[in-house]
């Protein structure tokens, strides 16, 4: 895992203009250049070392020292980047030592770099003595002109023809003016597989074109931009990279894309350029904004460069559902196929032998490998369903080769057999993918940013039972500059990351480390940089003493993570105090996550955490913050949500100049914010949701020009927003009350807030006419992504008999949002029918991903949502009049129905009885992953034949579902082959049985029974479910008997808690 950070150092930090500028100011350019060759030499062997360290102790020792050295280089470079430069020293006499510290730093850096160089040289020599295999493609900067001569010519297998074909296409199009537009060619994979995007070597092919002799001679400028997951075509970042390549200057002072492209046009003139936009990760080419961003970039490119200028785009799909990216409008799209059989086998054999000590002369071994490779290649294309999916996949060849290379020849026959024993689902990929070598190869194949995001995701264990909110993960990544600062863009990037679904089983490494605390014998290795401590309510009372020693000085991330069950039950771990010595040693810490514990105060030594960027103290018992917090000059994100004892922010909060996000949600004793908060000129988000005693916000918020999100939802004591809030034209998220007395100001402020992305309109009862609804002009909010329309009733019975039905229908009809909306929520609407703009018409709500309809008591029909192409989540609750799910819900269209729906929730549907089959020919719910039914007491018929494409179903039954759990229910047969997880929660009607239909769930892997207080016993036949591995029973007060056969089942792991009458 240290290899990911090393690639980040080599490819991101060292080449950056900020680093070059700091080195120039410090006069250390030559000192830094001396260590770079040794860093590349270590990078060339670190993959082989990582694999061999699992079985070879001497290589494990080398990896420990290499990891520590990489961490020290990383920390040293961060200190250089954070050096304040030539800025004047503060005039405050208390900070008189500022200059002396800065001078001392300048004097110490050259010596530190010299000592670091000696350490790195020793590691390189030691690696050579260990015969670590060099990966030549990782031994040199890929932008170096010598990369073509020393690497591409010898290392790349089977791509010469593809390179020559693209070069020929480029040559043929050089004489065409194309109306002044640059020539564009898109290189994409032929197909993708599962949730992992199969990479066929597009980046390598791009490098071959970039370094081709004709390209170097023909184009005056070549610009390479690794787009990756930076929300694709970001005009400023791409334009600035373009300008840097043309001018050789930083160009950081240029903040608008207009200024950037003006400079590019001035410097470039009529000279030709080649722009390569590499590795655009996308979910869907129909995603809102992607084509618009390309059109804007193309418009800028129209005005720069001469005839023959060219743009090459390489793409990476985030999902198996993603089609080829088609945004350029160009006819030239190059589909990159897998390797031919000869090339694939050649790559496999070379990966097995080169740099290894295996016996190449052993004819029997060679024949075994050749036979195995031929068999694997044939298996990949043996059935039609696998054709062109993983045929000739280079990563698979390299993975298989590396497995044999690290295995003794005497065991090759055994390994070949094991790798050939595959399932019938995805042969042989499913077997190989679980191998550690494949995980490491996959990680190496990702961009540095995406690889670091995936490793942090695995460190936080996002997909498992340990509890860490998605929001917290995103905030950490924003603090580390791995996600955009705007939360909406971060959410979009998070969706892309989750689509890839890489899981790294070997994350028990010593660099990224997860360990459970409870005993004081935890060993934290010297190279550990990212540490997640797992706790539960019973086994942790203090932090490990190892954190208070110098051995942990390299830590950059420290996460205290509680179990999901604790968080659900509002439990906290028993840690009450942070030792002062702990912060004294963690001087390089950047991420500190300490939620769900009983900490009441921070030690003064927190002032030592000068590199800290993210501090999360949510769900703690903290009452106030120390004045020394103002020393954290790099702090970007401060989260104190649900700190029920927290009373006030310090007056010195304004000294946190880099603070961007401040979250104080549900700090219920917080009454006011200090006036000094308006001096936080970089603050972008202020969240005080649920602070019920907060009576006012500081005047002068309109001076905080970067503020984009102000969340005051559920602040019941806050009667109005400060004057002038409408002047913050960059506002993106806002909650407003549409009451009769404030309606005029709401309309006025909404007119100026043209950049809103999320709007929550509450108390829409205040709209007394259609004209009021029209005046809000929601359709003009072209950037609006999330919209909540909320009516409020103090007495629901009064609402049900009111005569406001017609007015509600007319108001909703005139609250039509723009076509780009992604999330829609409608609450307590009392109309009998929904608006016409919710019908499945072309383009209407075409980008909608999530819809929630809550408490629509009078509504007589479900909305026709089935044909919305991007819909992922549907939640429908409290629709009293609905008795059937039918074609009104599916909509009228051929093809699949709900083609991308992943989560479906029906809640509090008292009259719902039947769920009918769709009349169309296509599949229904083809990718549904979660189905939740809550309080549907009459539901008794499920007639939808669910199919399984890529994933299985999690079924959750909550509260009263009397008919469903009885013998009257018809429909279990439609769930038998797709359901892998079943949760039954709070169902009082369960007594001494489970539904007999569950007996036939032949894929059921996990069964959870929670708070079913009348359940007396579990059925004997559960032991017959061969697929069942996890049985979880919690808080069932009357449960007193479990059959002996179930207890003795060898394949079922039982986890039973909170059942006082049960004696095991």
VOTI-994417 format. One record per residue (C-alpha): x, y, z. Coordinates in steps of 0.1 Angstrom, whole numbers, plus 5000, padded with zeros to 4 digits. Example, Ala and Ser with C-alpha at 12.3 -4.5 7.8 and 13.67 -1.06 7.14 Angstrom:
! VOTI-994417
512349555078513749895071
//
This chain:
! VOTI-994417
500050005000503050235004503450204967500250414962501650704982504950674964503250704930501351004944504751164954506351094920503351174897501451444917503551614943507051644928505951764893503552024907504252384901503552464938506452224947508752374921507952724933508552644970511852464961512952774941512253004971514052774995516952714971516652334973515952244937519252044933518951884967515451754958516451634923519151414937516651184955514151154926516050874907516150664938512450714944511850584909514150294915512150194946508850244927510050004901510449714926507849794952505049594936507249274936508349354971504749384983503849044969506948864982506649035017503648815024505848505024509548625027510648775061513648955046511549125020508949215047511749395065512749585034509049685029508949815065511950035059510750145025507250235039508850435067511150615042508150685018506250825047509151055058509551185022505751245020505751445053508851635043507351745010504151845028506252065051507852225020504452295005503052435037506052665041504653025043507153145017508253505016505153645034505853895060506053785096502953875118503454195138502154045170505054035195503753705209504653555175508153705174509653355170507853325136510853445116513353235135511352925130511052995093514753055090515552745109513352545085515152685055518452585070517352235080515752125047518952065027520451855055517151655058517151595020520751485021520051235049516951115031519051054999521450825019518450625032516950584998520250474982520650205009517150085002517950054964521049854971519249634996516449574970519049464944520549224969517149074975516749034937513549234936512049234902511949564883508849674866510349894839507150084832507250204868510950294867510750634850508450934847506050854818506251204805510051184802511151184765513350884772510350684784509650594748513150464741513850274773510350154782507650154756509649984729510549684750507849654776504549684757503049374742500549354714499749724709501949824679499149774654496649974675499250254678499950254640496250264632495650564654498650744640497350674605493950824614495651134628497851174597494751144574492951424593495751674595494851854563491151884571490052214587486952064603485452414605488252524627487552254653490352034666490151674654488851444682489251074687487850874716489650554727487450324748487349964760485349724740483349614770483349614808482849334832480749334864481349624886485049644877485949834846488149614825491249804814492749694781495649934782494250264769496650474790499650284777498450324742498050694749501650714760502750534729501050794707502251084729505950974724505650864688508351024666505851164641503751314669506751474685507851624652504351724639502851894670504452204685502952124719501851804736499651834767498851534789496051574814495051294838491351374842490451064862487451144885487851514886484251554874485451504839485851824819486652084846487352394826489652564850491952264858492252144822492752504810495352574836497252254827497152354791498452704800501252554821502452334793502352624768503952894791506052694816504552904844502352814873499253004861497652954895496853324896494353274868491053194885488553204855488652984825488153294803491453444815493253104812492153044775492953404766496553354778496653014759495453184727498053464731500953224737499952944713499053144682498552914652500852634664499452284665498852104697497951754708495851734740495351394756492551374782493351054799491250814819487850994821485950784846482250804839479050634848476850724819477350934788473851074794474851204828473751564831476451814823478951584808478151674772477652044782481152044797482651894766480852144744482252434766485752284764485452244726484252604723487452714741489652494719488052644688489852964695493352834701495952654680496352594643494752354618495551994626495352034664494051714679492351594711492551234722490251114749490650784768487750664790487050424818483550304826482450294862479750034857478749734836475649944826477750224811477750244773480550384753481150754759479850954730480251324737482551444710480251434681483151284662482850984640486250864651485850634680488550374685487550054703490449884719490149504719491849254742495149104733495448824707496048474721499748484711500348824727498348734758500348414764503548604757502648854784501748584808505048394802507148714805505448804837506248464851509948454842511448794838513448894869512748564886514948274896512648014881514147744859513447854823515247554809512847304825510847184794508147024815507547354834507347554802504947304787502747314818502547694817501847704780499047454784497647644813497747974795496047834764493347674785492648004803492448204771490147954756487947954787487548324785486048304751484347964754480848084758479048364740478348554772482048594778483048694743484749034742484249094779487548964794489048814762492648904761492549104793496149214800495749254838494548894841497648764822499948974844498148854875498448484866502048524857502948694889501248414909503448154893506548374896506148384933505448014936508047734938508147534905507347224924503947364933503047494898500847194890498847244922498447624916497347564880494647324892493447574919493247864895491347644869488747544895486347824888482647874892480047854864479248224868482348404856485148154848487848194857487748554867485848514899488548284913491448494903489848824914489948714950493648654949495948914966498048954935494949064915493949314941497449464941497549464903494149634901495349894926498449964905496150004874494250294889495150654888496850774920493850974931491350694925493750444942494050664973490250704974489750334972492250265000490650525023487350355015488650015025490350165056486950305066485349975057482450155041480649835029480849645062479349645096481649905112479950245113481250535095478950765076479350825039479351195046482351155070484250965043483551235018484651515042487951335049488551315011487651675006490151765034492851565015492051734982490851404968487251524963485851854952485152104979481552134968479551864985477351804954480351734932481751514960478551304961478751254923482351144926481450914956478850734934481450674907483850524933481150294948480350164913483950034910483549834942487149734947487749564980491249504992491449205015495149265021494349595038495749445070499049585057501249785080500850105060497050125059496149945091492849835108493049695143490649635172491449795205490549675240493849555251496949765256499249535237498549675202501649705181501749995156504449945130506950225124505750255088502050295097500650615082496850545082495350375112491650285120490950175155487849955158485949975191482749855207481049975239482649725262486249665253487850015250488450265279491550445267493650495236496550245231499750365248501550305215499950625202501750825229505250705218507550825191506850505171503650655157505150985145504450905109500650875113498651095089495250945095493650835128490150705128488150585159485450365144482550215163480349925153477149985135475049825162476450085187475650375165472150245158471450215196472950565203475850395223479250545227482550375235483950425270486950635260486750955281490151125277492851195252496351165267498351485263501351295250499351145222499051475203502651565211503751275189501251295161502751605145502051495109498451405115496051535089492851335095491451295131488151125135487051075171483251035170480950835193483050845224482751015258485551275254484751595273487651815264490651835241494151865256496152185250498651975231496251985202498152295192500852055180498751925152499752195128499151975098495651875108493051935080490051735093488751715129485551525137484251525173480651425165478551235191481051315219480451495252482751785243481452115259483852365244486952405223490352515237491752855226494752665212492552535185493352855166496952715161495552465135496152695106495652415080492352295094489752275066486852085082485552095117482551875126480851875160477451735150475251585178477451715206474651755230476751925257478452175233477552535241479652775222482452825197485453025208485753385198489053305182487353075156488053345130491753255132491152935114491753105081491552795059488352655074485952565046483252345063481852395098479252145110477352205142474152015135472051905165474152085191471052145210472652375237474152605211472352935214474353165192477453185170480253435177480153745155483753685146482653385125481953625096485853665093486053305080486353425045487053075031484052915047481852745022479452545043477852625076475552355090473452425121470552195114468552095144470052355167466652415182467752695207469752885181467853215180469853415155472753405130475453675130474753985110477154025081476853675067476453845033480153935035481153565034481353554996482453194994479553065015477552824993475652615018473752735048471652455065469252595091466652315087464752235120466152545137462752615153463852915172465353085142462553285127464353445098467653455079469953755082469254055060471054045026471353665023470253704987473453884979475353554983474853464946477153164950474652994974474052634964471952494993469252665013466152585033463352855032459852895047457152995023454853145050452453415041454353695059457753595044456653505009457653834993461153815007461453454997460553534961462953824960465853624974465253324952465453554921469053644929470153294940470753174905473252904914471152704938471652334936469552224966466452394978464052295006460752485005458852435037455352535049454052555014450552595030451552965029451052964991447553084988447353104950448752964917450453304912452453254944453752924931454653074897456453364913459053124928460153044892461652704901461852614864464352894859466852744884468852564858471452434883468952294907469651924915467751854947464251984955462151924986458552054986457052035021453552115033453152105071450152005092449852035129446751805128446751535101443051465107442251825099444351805068442451495055439051665057440252005044439052145011442552235000442951944975442452154944444752434956447452184964447152024929447352364912450352474934452352164927451652184890453252534890456252434911457652244882461452224885464052224857464751914836468151844852466651764887468351454903466551434937462851514944461051494977457351574983456051575018452451605032450951694999447151665001446251654964444451354949446651344918450251424912451451684886451651624849455351714849455951384869454651174840457250974821457751204792460851234771463351454790461051524819462851424851465151224828468151274852466251194884468150944906466050954938462451034947460751034980456951074984456051095020452651125037450651175005447451055022444951154996446851064965444950804944447550674920451250594921453350814898454550644865458250624873459250294857460750434825463050694841466450574829468550694858466350634888468150454916466150504947462350524953460750574987456950584989455350625023451950705037449850675006446650545022444550504991446850274971445749914970447949784941451249834925450449814888451049954854450350304866453650274885455550094857454550344829453950274793457050184773458849884758462149774772463249724808461149874836463050054864466249964845468650114872466550104904468649974932466550054963462750044966460850124998457150105005456150225040452950275059450750155030447650035050445549935019448249784997447349424988448749334954451849384935451149294898453349194870454149454843452549414809455749504790458149254774461349374791462749284825461349444857463749574884466749404867469349544892467249584923469449534953467249634983463549594988462049725021458449685031457349865063453949855079451949705049449549485069447249375040449949305014449448945003450248904966453648954949453448864912456649004898459148754886462448914896465548814877469148814886471648994864474649104883473449134919471248964945468449114966468349225002464749195015463749385047460349345064459649595092456749625117453249495108453249295076450749045088449548895055453048875041454348665070451248435070450348135049448048365028450948535011451548434975454748534959457648374977458348184946459248504928461848584955463448244959466248264934467248634940467148684978470548654996469748865027466548875047465849105076462749085097462449375122459749455148457249205135455049135165453048875145455948635145455548375172456748025168457248015130458848185101457148195067457347855050458248015017461748095032462447725032463047744994465448044994468347854979470648154978469848295013473248385029472248605058469048605080468448875106465648875131465449195152463049305180460349055172459149045208456648765204458948515187459248215209461347975188463147935155462147665131464147345127464247365089466647665090469447405093468447275059469247595041472647505027473447865016472748015050475948125067474948405090471948395115471648715135469048745163468849055184466549185211463748925208462348935244460348605243462748385224463448085245464147795222466547715193466447365178469447145185470047075148470247445141472747485170474947205156474947325120478547345109477947605082475747855101477448125123474948245149475148585166472448615193472148915216469549065238467348755242467048715280464948405281467248205258469847975274472447855249
//
